[in-house]
Amino acid sequence: MALNDVIRVERNEPAIAAVLGILKQRLGERFQTGTAIRQQHAHTTSYIPLQAPDGVAFAEGTEEVRDIVNICATHRVPLIAFGAGTSLEGHVNAPGGGISLDLTRMNKVVAVHADDLDCTVEPGVTRQELNVYLRDTGLFFPIDPGANATLGGMAATRASGTNAVRYGTMRENVLSLTAVMADGSIVTTGKRAKKSSAGYDLTRLLVGSEGTLGIITQLTLKLYGIPQAISGGVCPFPSVESACEAVIATIQMGIPVARIELVNQLQMRALKAYSNLDYPESPCLFVEFHGSEAGVSEQAESFGEIATEFGGGPFLWTKVEEERQKLWKARHDAYWASHALRPGAKGLSTDVCVPISRLAECIAETEADIAEMGLIAPIVGHVGDGNFHVLALMDNDNPAEIALVEKFVERLNLRAIRMDGTCTGEHGIGQGKIGFLNAELGAGVAVMRTIKQTLDPLGILNPGKILPLS
Amino acid sequence: MALNDVIRVERNEPAIAAVLGILKQRLGERFQTGTAIRQQHAHTTSYIPLQAPDGVAFAEGTEEVRDIVNICATHRVPLIAFGAGTSLEGHVNAPGGGISLDLTRMNKVVAVHADDLDCTVEPGVTRQELNVYLRDTGLFFPIDPGANATLGGMAATRASGTNAVRYGTMRENVLSLTAVMADGSIVTTGKRAKKSSAGYDLTRLLVGSEGTLGIITQLTLKLYGIPQAISGGVCPFPSVESACEAVIATIQMGIPVARIELVNQLQMRALKAYSNLDYPESPCLFVEFHGSEAGVSEQAESFGEIATEFGGGPFLWTKVEEERQKLWKARHDAYWASHALRPGAKGLSTDVCVPISRLAECIAETEADIAEMGLIAPIVGHVGDGNFHVLALMDNDNPAEIALVEKFVERLNLRAIRMDGTCTGEHGIGQGKIGFLNAELGAGVAVMRTIKQTLDPLGILNPGKILPLS
C-alpha cells in the first residue's frame, strides 16, 4: 500500500497564499511559516512520508479557533489540529497543504470539581500536566497512552493505554466537549451529569474523529481518587498462550486488575540486555492492582494462584512503591530497550486489538510471520483488552525494507480483522490504517462518509484522514 | 407544554393505505391492524396521549426488517421500532400514524463468548431472558432499568438503572450492533474487540438514537462474571444532604459500590406503610457491594464508617442473600408502595441527572416545589450517578392536574439543566422531553438535526421524537 495512492488531496495554491496572508496579518508572531516549524508540525513518528503544512497558527481561545476555521472555510484551505505531535499514523500530515492549528497555548485547567470527580481543561493540557495540577486534590486522570500527549489529541484519537482495562479509554472518560465545527458553530456536546439520554451522543461522535469533524477546544474529563494502595509485580509464563489463559481467568473472576501487560520473549530478551535485570527470558505479565490495602494484597494473591494454575510463576509482587517501580522499570523501558536490538534503526509502532479468546492465536501467528519475514519486532500488549503492539525495527531509508514492513502490517491488520478484531485498538486510522477500514467495517464506512460530508461539506478539516476514497 | 404543539407529523393517508396492503400481503398473520393490538403498540405508560400506529408488523430477521424499511421508504410512511413497550416518554407513539415494527420475535441469543465476556443477541431478547440464558455460564448482564425491557429497546434509549454506578450504562456496554439504516443498508458498527480507534463511533451514535437513525437488529453486549460475594444493606440519614455527602465521600474513596440508591422521606413513609417494615421514616441509602468475600465485607464496613461520619446510621448490612433481599425489598417495592399513597392515581415517572455536588440542592428544591404545588410525588435516586426519579401521582383524566404536573416537570428539567445537568439521565427524550433539548444543548441540536436529515432524509424512522422543530 503506497500511502499517497490511497488519498490524494489537491493543493489549491492561490487559496493557500491568501490564507497565509490573512493569518499572518491577524496573528502576527503567532503565525509561523518557517521550514523547521512546519516540518515539526507534520508527521514524524514513523516511515509515513512527512507532508508539512504551509503555516502554523497558534490559537489562544475558542473564538479565535472559530475565526481561523471560518477563514479556512472561506478559502477552502485544509486545517489540521495539532497537539503534542505524538500520534503514530500520520494524523497531522498535510497531504494537500494548509494550516496546522497548534493548540498547545490553550493549556489552562479551567476547573476542577473534586466532589463530582471531573475537571474541565483546554485541549493543549497534557496528561502529565493535568496530573501535576491535580496532585493536591487526591484525584488523578488515569488514561496513559505512553507519550505525554495533549488531552485534546488523546480525545481526537480515542487514546487509551496500559490501564484502560480498569478505567476505560478516552471514549469512557470524556464527559463532554466543546468543539468548533466546520461551519464555525461552537458546540458543547453535553453537561457535567455522569450520564444522559438526551439525544444523539455527539461527545462520542467527536471522540475518535481525528479532527475531521470539529476542532476540540475544551474537554470535561472524569477523574478518579488516587488509590489508597497499589500492588504490582511480574510473572513469567512458559508461553504466550498460558499467559493469555491466565489473563482470561483473572478477568472472568472479576479481579479488578488496573494494568496487565504482556511482554513477549524477544521483548524480554531486549529488556534483560538493556536493563541488566534478573528476569527469565520467557513471556511475562506485568500486573498492577489498585484498591484498599487489604484489597490489593488479596488481588495479587488471587492472581498468583491463577498464574500457577496455568503453569506460570513465580509471581513477584510488592506494595512498596520503589520496589514496584523497579519491577515495572523493564516495561517502561520497552521502547528504548527494543531499539537496542538494532542500533540505528527506527521503530514502527503498530497496534491491533482482538477478542481476548483469539489473542494467543493472533500473537502466535504474528510471531511466526515476523520470523518468516526476517523482521526484528518485539511485542508488548495491553492484554486485558486484547490489544497489542508490534515495534518493527527498520531502516527508514531503505525502500525494500519499508515495503516489507508495510506488507507485514497489512497481514497483521487483516489477521486481526479476520479474528473479529480491529486494525487499531488505540492509535487511530490517520493515514497509516486508511486502507483497512473498508475491510473492517464495510457498509459502516459509507455512513461515516455521509456524516463527514454533511458536517464538513467543503472538506477543510484534516482532509485525507480516516476515510478511504469510495 | 402541550405535546402535540411541539411536533406535528402529517398523516399521508393514501401512502399509509398502500403500505398496509403490501405488508398484509407479505407478512400475513404477522401483520395486524386490530385496534387493541395497535393501541398496545403505542405509548401507554404516562399521561402523554396515546397515538396508535396504523398497523403492527412482527419481523423475524434483519433482511425482513430491511424489506419493511424499504417499503416504508418507498411510500414515505413512518416506521417505529417496538420492543417491550416500557419506555416512558412517548417513544413508541405514532404521531403521524404508520407502522409499528415489533421486534419481539427476534429473540434469539445468537452467541455467548464466555472467554471474551460478551454475547450477541437479537433485539427482542429481554434482559431477564438473557440472564436466565446465561445462568450456567457464571456470567451476567448487569444493566437493570427496572422494567424487563428488550435489549434492543434499552440500547435505543441508552438505558441504565440501579447499578450503572459500577457497570456503566448501555453506552458503555454495547460493543457493536447491526442496524438497518433508513436507506435499507445493513450496517454492523464494529467488531468484538474490547476497544477500537477505527473511525467514527457509529455504535455510540445509534445507542440512544431512539429508533430515529436506524433499526437495531442485533447487538453484541459486554458480560461480567457473577460476583463471588455480594453484601448489601440500608442506612438512614438525618437529611438528603447528609446522605449525598456520604455518597460523594464513598465514591471519592474509590469504594467500588455496585448500587447506591437514595429513597427520600415521603418514599420511606410509603414503603413502611406498604411493607410494614421496621425502617426509620427518614431518607435512606440502599447500598450493595460486589466482589470477593473479604472485599465486600471491607467495603461495607468502610461505607458504614463514612455514613457515621456524616451523621447517618446504623448501617444494617449482610452477605446472606435472603436477608439482603429482605432489606432491599422495600426499594424494589417503591413503585407499588408509592401508588398506595394515592389509590387510583397513575404515577408519572420522570428523571433528571445532575453533577453529584448539586444533587442535594436539586432534590431539596424539588421537594420544596412538590410541597408548594401540592403534589404527592416521592423520590428515589441512583445517586452514585446524580440521577433521580420523581413519581408524580396524578389523575390522568383531570386536565388541570396534567397541566400542573407538566409545569412541575418543566421546572424540574430546567432546574437540572441550570445545575449543569441533563433533563434525562436514562429515560430518553421521546416526546415528553422534546421541549427541553434546546435549553440543554443549544447549538448541538442543530448538529443532531443535520445528522438526522442526512441519514434519514425522508424522515421515516420514528418521526416526531428527540428533535424539536427548528
Chai-1 contact restraints between the chains, C-beta under 6 A:
chainA,res_idxA,chainB,res_idxB,connection_type,confidence,min_distance_angstrom,max_distance_angstrom,comment,restraint_id
A,D115,B,I248,contact,1.0,0.0,6.0,A-B,restraint_1
A,D115,B,S357,contact,1.0,0.0,6.0,A-B,restraint_2
A,D116,B,P355,contact,1.0,0.0,6.0,A-B,restraint_3
A,D116,B,I356,contact,1.0,0.0,6.0,A-B,restraint_4
A,D116,B,S357,contact,1.0,0.0,6.0,A-B,restraint_5
A,T157,B,S197,contact,1.0,0.0,6.0,A-B,restraint_6
A,R158,B,S197,contact,1.0,0.0,6.0,A-B,restraint_7
A,S160,B,K195,contact,1.0,0.0,6.0,A-B,restraint_8
A,T169,B,K195,contact,1.0,0.0,6.0,A-B,restraint_9
A,E172,B,E172,contact,1.0,0.0,6.0,A-B,restraint_10
A,S185,B,A443,contact,1.0,0.0,6.0,A-B,restraint_11
A,V187,B,A443,contact,1.0,0.0,6.0,A-B,restraint_12
A,V187,B,G444,contact,1.0,0.0,6.0,A-B,restraint_13
A,V187,B,V447,contact,1.0,0.0,6.0,A-B,restraint_14
A,T189,B,G444,contact,1.0,0.0,6.0,A-B,restraint_15
A,K191,B,D420,contact,1.0,0.0,6.0,A-B,restraint_16
A,K191,B,G421,contact,1.0,0.0,6.0,A-B,restraint_17
A,K191,B,T422,contact,1.0,0.0,6.0,A-B,restraint_18
A,R192,B,P355,contact,1.0,0.0,6.0,A-B,restraint_19
A,R192,B,D420,contact,1.0,0.0,6.0,A-B,restraint_20
A,A193,B,C353,contact,1.0,0.0,6.0,A-B,restraint_21
A,A193,B,V354,contact,1.0,0.0,6.0,A-B,restraint_22
A,A193,B,G386,contact,1.0,0.0,6.0,A-B,restraint_23
A,A193,B,G421,contact,1.0,0.0,6.0,A-B,restraint_24
A,A193,B,T422,contact,1.0,0.0,6.0,A-B,restraint_25
A,K194,B,D385,contact,1.0,0.0,6.0,A-B,restraint_26
A,K194,B,G386,contact,1.0,0.0,6.0,A-B,restraint_27
A,K195,B,S160,contact,1.0,0.0,6.0,A-B,restraint_28
A,K195,B,T169,contact,1.0,0.0,6.0,A-B,restraint_29
A,K195,B,C353,contact,1.0,0.0,6.0,A-B,restraint_30
A,K195,B,D385,contact,1.0,0.0,6.0,A-B,restraint_31
A,K195,B,G425,contact,1.0,0.0,6.0,A-B,restraint_32
A,S196,B,T422,contact,1.0,0.0,6.0,A-B,restraint_33
A,S197,B,T157,contact,1.0,0.0,6.0,A-B,restraint_34
A,S197,B,R158,contact,1.0,0.0,6.0,A-B,restraint_35
A,S197,B,G208,contact,1.0,0.0,6.0,A-B,restraint_36
A,S197,B,T424,contact,1.0,0.0,6.0,A-B,restraint_37
A,S197,B,E426,contact,1.0,0.0,6.0,A-B,restraint_38
A,S197,B,G428,contact,1.0,0.0,6.0,A-B,restraint_39
A,A198,B,T422,contact,1.0,0.0,6.0,A-B,restraint_40
A,A198,B,C423,contact,1.0,0.0,6.0,A-B,restraint_41
A,A198,B,T424,contact,1.0,0.0,6.0,A-B,restraint_42
A,A198,B,I429,contact,1.0,0.0,6.0,A-B,restraint_43
A,A198,B,E440,contact,1.0,0.0,6.0,A-B,restraint_44
A,G199,B,I429,contact,1.0,0.0,6.0,A-B,restraint_45
A,G199,B,L437,contact,1.0,0.0,6.0,A-B,restraint_46
A,G199,B,M448,contact,1.0,0.0,6.0,A-B,restraint_47
A,G199,B,I466,contact,1.0,0.0,6.0,A-B,restraint_48
A,Y200,B,S209,contact,1.0,0.0,6.0,A-B,restraint_49
A,Y200,B,M448,contact,1.0,0.0,6.0,A-B,restraint_50
A,D201,B,R204,contact,1.0,0.0,6.0,A-B,restraint_51
A,D201,B,G208,contact,1.0,0.0,6.0,A-B,restraint_52
A,L202,B,G444,contact,1.0,0.0,6.0,A-B,restraint_53
A,L202,B,V447,contact,1.0,0.0,6.0,A-B,restraint_54
A,R204,B,D201,contact,1.0,0.0,6.0,A-B,restraint_55
A,R204,B,R204,contact,1.0,0.0,6.0,A-B,restraint_56
A,L205,B,L205,contact,1.0,0.0,6.0,A-B,restraint_57
A,G208,B,S197,contact,1.0,0.0,6.0,A-B,restraint_58
A,G208,B,D201,contact,1.0,0.0,6.0,A-B,restraint_59
A,S209,B,Y200,contact,1.0,0.0,6.0,A-B,restraint_60
A,G225,B,Q252,contact,1.0,0.0,6.0,A-B,restraint_61
A,G225,B,M253,contact,1.0,0.0,6.0,A-B,restraint_62
A,G225,B,G254,contact,1.0,0.0,6.0,A-B,restraint_63
A,P227,B,G254,contact,1.0,0.0,6.0,A-B,restraint_64
A,I248,B,D115,contact,1.0,0.0,6.0,A-B,restraint_65
A,Q252,B,G225,contact,1.0,0.0,6.0,A-B,restraint_66
A,M253,B,G225,contact,1.0,0.0,6.0,A-B,restraint_67
A,G254,B,G225,contact,1.0,0.0,6.0,A-B,restraint_68
A,G254,B,P227,contact,1.0,0.0,6.0,A-B,restraint_69
A,A294,B,E298,contact,1.0,0.0,6.0,A-B,restraint_70
A,G295,B,G295,contact,1.0,0.0,6.0,A-B,restraint_71
A,E298,B,A294,contact,1.0,0.0,6.0,A-B,restraint_72
A,C353,B,A193,contact,1.0,0.0,6.0,A-B,restraint_73
A,C353,B,K195,contact,1.0,0.0,6.0,A-B,restraint_74
A,V354,B,A193,contact,1.0,0.0,6.0,A-B,restraint_75
A,P355,B,D116,contact,1.0,0.0,6.0,A-B,restraint_76
A,P355,B,R192,contact,1.0,0.0,6.0,A-B,restraint_77
A,I356,B,D116,contact,1.0,0.0,6.0,A-B,restraint_78
A,S357,B,D115,contact,1.0,0.0,6.0,A-B,restraint_79
A,S357,B,D116,contact,1.0,0.0,6.0,A-B,restraint_80
A,D385,B,K194,contact,1.0,0.0,6.0,A-B,restraint_81
A,D385,B,K195,contact,1.0,0.0,6.0,A-B,restraint_82
A,G386,B,A193,contact,1.0,0.0,6.0,A-B,restraint_83
A,G386,B,K194,contact,1.0,0.0,6.0,A-B,restraint_84
A,D420,B,K191,contact,1.0,0.0,6.0,A-B,restraint_85
A,D420,B,R192,contact,1.0,0.0,6.0,A-B,restraint_86
A,G421,B,K191,contact,1.0,0.0,6.0,A-B,restraint_87
A,G421,B,A193,contact,1.0,0.0,6.0,A-B,restraint_88
A,T422,B,K191,contact,1.0,0.0,6.0,A-B,restraint_89
A,T422,B,A193,contact,1.0,0.0,6.0,A-B,restraint_90
A,T422,B,S196,contact,1.0,0.0,6.0,A-B,restraint_91
A,T422,B,A198,contact,1.0,0.0,6.0,A-B,restraint_92
A,C423,B,A198,contact,1.0,0.0,6.0,A-B,restraint_93
A,T424,B,S197,contact,1.0,0.0,6.0,A-B,restraint_94
A,T424,B,A198,contact,1.0,0.0,6.0,A-B,restraint_95
A,G425,B,K195,contact,1.0,0.0,6.0,A-B,restraint_96
A,E426,B,S197,contact,1.0,0.0,6.0,A-B,restraint_97
A,G428,B,S197,contact,1.0,0.0,6.0,A-B,restraint_98
A,I429,B,A198,contact,1.0,0.0,6.0,A-B,restraint_99
A,I429,B,G199,contact,1.0,0.0,6.0,A-B,restraint_100
A,L437,B,G199,contact,1.0,0.0,6.0,A-B,restraint_101
A,E440,B,A198,contact,1.0,0.0,6.0,A-B,restraint_102
A,A443,B,S185,contact,1.0,0.0,6.0,A-B,restraint_103
A,A443,B,V187,contact,1.0,0.0,6.0,A-B,restraint_104
A,G444,B,V187,contact,1.0,0.0,6.0,A-B,restraint_105
A,G444,B,T189,contact,1.0,0.0,6.0,A-B,restraint_106
A,G444,B,L202,contact,1.0,0.0,6.0,A-B,restraint_107
A,V447,B,V187,contact,1.0,0.0,6.0,A-B,restraint_108
A,V447,B,L202,contact,1.0,0.0,6.0,A-B,restraint_109
A,M448,B,G199,contact,1.0,0.0,6.0,A-B,restraint_110
A,M448,B,Y200,contact,1.0,0.0,6.0,A-B,restraint_111
A,T450,B,T454,contact,1.0,0.0,6.0,A-B,restraint_112
A,T454,B,T450,contact,1.0,0.0,6.0,A-B,restraint_113
A,T454,B,T454,contact,1.0,0.0,6.0,A-B,restraint_114
A,I466,B,G199,contact,1.0,0.0,6.0,A-B,restraint_115
